[in-house]
Amino acid sequence: MAEPTISSPSNPRVKTLGALRRRRIREETGTTLVEGYDELLLALDAGVVPVAIYGCPELMSSPRAWMVLTMHAERSGVELVRLGHRAFARVAYRDHPDGVLAVVPAPGYPLARLRLTPDPLVVIGERIEKPGNLGAVLRSADAAGAAAVISADPVTDWGNPNVIRASKATVFSVPVSAAPTEQVLAWVRERGLRLVATSPQAETDYLDQDYAAPVAVAVGAEDVGLSEAVLAAADARVRLPMAGRVNSLNVSTAAAVVLFEAVRQRRVAARGG
């Protein structure tokens, strides 16, 4: 049974939700926000158990959305709270919210707890500053069937609501971790992964590398690229051929291009080609 509607934007619970926009509060509480009906359903399907679910029926496109939230809340014993339009607007971070928000445990595992599949394809994003870019890298990794995505020398946290939004909540379905670059490189070596680093200055075309074996693909922030530590540790450095005036792609686009070349090679190998 849902609580009575919270209508005031100054309600203490509404203020608590708004505080989760700050990284310090997310880290102190170990929680974050998921906004959006589709995103929340994906998180639930991935096994996430919310701390609480908040809904504004008047913003929902269909009455069925509230019914589905009620069903999930009753099934898992999670509190479902109804928010009024003004209260929901105070905590929403989308321009056009659909009336669904949940507090969930923050995503991510320590490096040591990441469990890799056989012949894993791992993505490493170093010092990616923009949450939208980090989330987009993760979304491409999910589509490519990557075993894990690791944020090296992280600038933003995996629980950033805009990371969750840009990833379409795949941050809950793909194992993710964050650690200093030095620890990430040691982790790669310990697991016998071949490290392929992307760099506009590399001489080797990305198509001329083998991604069918266990591999970690490293991409860096668009403005500074990968650190010298990663480039020095790499088994191969590759570039994407650029025919225009710019010398690099957005980091999420570059990651997608290389990842789907890995997917192609792995499919060919699986067919015995």
Order of alpha helices (4+ residues) and beta strands (2+ residues): alpha-alpha-beta-alpha-beta-alpha-beta-alpha-beta-beta-alpha-beta-alpha-beta-alpha-beta-beta-beta-alpha-beta-alpha
